[in-house]
C-alpha cells in the first residue's frame, strides 16, 4: 500500500507543479507581466518534495532520466523562488529556454 500512496503523492506533486507553472504563465502574459506574489511559498515546498523523491529513489527502480528530470524541476523551482524574492521580481531571460 505504501507504493500506491507514494505513487499518488508523486502524481499529486507533478499536478501541483503544473498548476504553479500555469499560474506563472498567466501572470507573465498579463498587461503588466509579473511573478505571482506567493511564488516562493508555493515553489519551495515543491522543491523540498523533489529532494524527498530523489532520496527515496535509492530503494526503488526509477529510470535515471526520470531522476534527472526531477532534479531539473527542483532547480527550476529554486530559481523561480530566488527570482520572486529579488528586489525586483521578474523571470530571468534564460528561464524561457527551460
C-alpha positions in Angstrom: 0.0 0.0 0.0 2.9 2.3 0.6 3.9 2.1 -3.0 0.4 3.2 -4.1 0.4 6.1 -1.6 3.9 7.1 -2.8 2.9 7.0 -6.5 -0.2 9.1 -5.7 1.9 11.6 -3.8 4.3 11.9 -6.7 1.5 12.3 -9.2 0.0 15.0 -7.0 3.4 16.7 -6.9 3.5 16.8 -10.7 0.0 18.3 -10.8 0.9 21.0 -8.3 4.0 21.9 -10.4 1.7 22.1 -13.5 -0.7 24.4 -11.7 2.2 26.6 -10.4 3.7 26.9 -13.9 0.3 27.7 -15.4 -0.2 30.4 -12.8 3.3 31.9 -13.7 2.4 31.8 -17.4 -0.9 33.5 -16.8 0.6 36.3 -14.7 3.5 36.7 -17.0 1.2 37.2 -20.0 -1.0 39.9 -18.4 -0.9 43.5 -19.4 1.7 44.1 -16.6 3.8 40.9 -16.6 4.9 39.9 -13.1 5.6 36.8 -11.0 2.9 35.6 -8.6 3.3 37.2 -5.2 3.3 33.9 -3.3 5.6 32.1 -5.7 8.3 31.2 -3.2 5.7 30.0 -0.7 4.5 27.5 -3.3 7.7 26.6 -5.0 9.9 25.9 -2.0 7.8 23.0 -0.6 7.6 21.6 -4.1 11.4 21.7 -4.4 11.7 20.0 -1.0 9.3 17.3 -2.2 11.6 16.8 -5.2 14.5 16.2 -2.9 12.4 13.6 -1.0 11.6 11.9 -4.2 15.3 11.7 -5.1 16.2 10.4 -1.7 13.6 7.6 -1.7 14.6 6.6 -5.2 17.5 4.7 -3.8 15.3 1.8 -2.8 13.2 1.9 -5.9 13.7 1.2 -9.6 13.4 4.6 -11.1 14.9 5.3 -14.5 17.9 7.6 -14.4 16.3 10.0 -16.9 13.3 10.4 -14.5 15.6 11.3 -11.7 17.4 13.7 -13.9 14.0 15.4 -14.7 13.2 15.6 -11.0 16.5 17.4 -10.4 15.9 19.8 -13.3 12.4 20.6 -11.9 13.9 21.1 -8.4 16.5 23.5 -9.8 13.8 25.4 -11.7 11.6 25.7 -8.6 14.6 27.0 -6.6 15.5 29.5 -9.4 11.9 30.7 -9.5 11.9 31.2 -5.7 15.1 33.2 -5.9 13.7 35.3 -8.7 10.4 36.0 -6.8 12.3 37.1 -3.7 14.6 39.5 -5.5 14.2 43.3 -5.0 12.6 43.5 -8.4 10.8 40.1 -9.0 11.0 39.0 -12.7 11.7 35.9 -14.7 15.4 35.6 -15.7 15.9 35.8 -19.5 17.3 32.3 -19.5 14.2 30.9 -17.9 12.3 30.7 -21.2 14.9 28.2 -22.6 14.0 25.6 -20.0 
